[in-house]
Amino acid sequence: MEYAYVTLIAAAAWGTAAGVLVPRPAYRMSVEPGEAWRTACPAGHPITGPARGWLGPARCPRCGPPEPGRPAVAPVGVPGAGGLEAPGARGGAAGSADAEGRGGANGPGGVGRSDGVAGVSAAGVPGRGPGGARRPDGVAGVSAAGSGVASAPEGADARGTAAFRCPLLVPAATALSCAALAAAVGPRPELVVWLLLVPVAVLLALVDRNVHRLPDQLTLPLAAAAAVLLGGAAALPGAGGSWTTALLGGPVLGAGYLVLFLVHPNGMGFGDVKLALSLGVVLGWYGWEVLFVGAFAGFLLGAVYGLGLVVLRGARRDTAIPFGPFMVSGTLVGLLLGGLAAA
């Protein structure tokens, strides 16, 4: 019994520590397709640290905590080069799309941007016209003809202000997921695999929530890592699953999502198909029943969320929502049930 408590506490501590580090890569990877990863905080300060700036807390140390009544992002750059512009100050209200149709508070299909941050207009991007970057915090800025407040330097992104922080929800959710898996699985070899994969799954869910995309740099390696790690767990005594079924589960679930994508490509992204490969490997470890339950739970959670948007916010039936978070949540449900059944 004492060993079980130690495992539970250790898993929660691991989830908390890993969850604190997730928002930074989530911010850097929350970009539109074809754009490079972010290399600067919303104020334009270069992101530095271990692993070329990928590891570390979310808050920029040079910005510091915002003072009461002061903007959260301090303008930096060359004095007189431009100004920071309030949302709606240049031809429209906050949340309007930029010149390329990607910014604003509206995402694919008319759904509100999940990070709630207004987009950057073409006129507000440094080097693309007069003025400066649109203020993400809703505070009116100073124009170039004003007091000479500088625009954000190259690499700054006003849309990422909400993402470049570490809300307590992220480490709390990661810790809760790890602790729940430890309680359900117990001291079996596959628990180590689940604990290693949880932060990556949370990272994918955050990126998909922010920009409605699942980067190949995460989804494809995740499938290979899950297969290799579970192969190692299967070689240890006390394993509670089948490596063979796990290897088959990835292609099976991926093929199912591929069929749905081909039938209705506007209703599902191809990134979801790639993510299904990883989740199929994970769910297949505990058998075909668990794979079906986990996949079904993802669709059920997504349907409930979509219905809630329609009823509470008046969204349309064709409103696009990020499906990755629900796929990950459904997989967690399947793993918890599979771990309890194996015990």
Steps between C-alpha positions, in 0.01 A plus 500: 500500500783740587666421167179593321490838673864564414429419134197729500691792653797450269274493195323820609834671563626396157182627337527834676865551405439399140183707478688816599728450198221433248370856436831625356522250211124532457544874447792452261318240291166682487555649155315479172605234246811601312620744766818445699485422871488807718839618620394800708254580775200724415712806587775392261759375749688195366401172664812346648576211730587131495436300184514816286229664702249216495534421870411744771210685658254680279536853635772710341757597768575830327136608495437422865158498664270777375442791733141589598351730240792454263499301175614141531731535200751780509583659164860452396706581193634810334336820619291666237467192283127463554237454763288238665145505381188415695263239359251667274701821471584433136193423303292259704423356838715263695495152363489591132711288272827626361572559135588137448177375658670318787499742791223627716280323741340290235659169417412240239133483420422819689573365847664736743874472541549264790768716655265799494765735362430735214699457184764733365402709202736542209528868579602417853787267419843663522636562153163467326367848536454791739425442861602211717378165621147482631487500876380160624397633839250749363695808614520779249849562371685802372527561130821573316412865492452502878760476773728265307412172666671224306333208337580144596813370325500225245393171651247650738144376474214678669270202449707287733466708815230279647697188410832620642421440862463205734144480631454270794260292293778350285721352776188412700351307209830327429547406864142377532535286188825345621361435847183342359706271277720401793193416707343295220806323362700451817869407508507332160761567232262680263438771761840649420401517133173676577674753724750581225230543237256712702695831470532455123128430473420813703735700276321376188162584650612854581642565154187366335288713731699812413532475122297194393796296382704201616866533396658202324810559712301367796238261364723277290787458750243441773371188322851359463591585859184337636570180306864481612428581864218249521729241344738557789216480751381171349844349557478567875319277748158613616395676178124526474454524123590359162766657281365321194155650542657840558690480172181402319287757678688795350435415134144391575398822674697706249320327213164570663579870530633502144165370373319774691738757357444380143122492546478845660832689471345824623397336824838358596860605445771270375692574818231311688569199279869510590424543869270197481804284418657586836179469697420168333834358615433618854142377517582173325730405786198403712307330220244571233222577745701778660595636158134522403399659831779759484423593140128522571560711810690753291212536255250519785690774681539695177131467423401622846733799466366582155142474622585731786634758254182479295268532800692749712683714244286463193771334292409339171512129434792549262704698752851356515633388837841354587449126532844412635419582865200268489700221338755530780230513768327195358830313498549587866156357578588182313833462679339545840240234425762271348732540794226423748390196301855368477544537873 
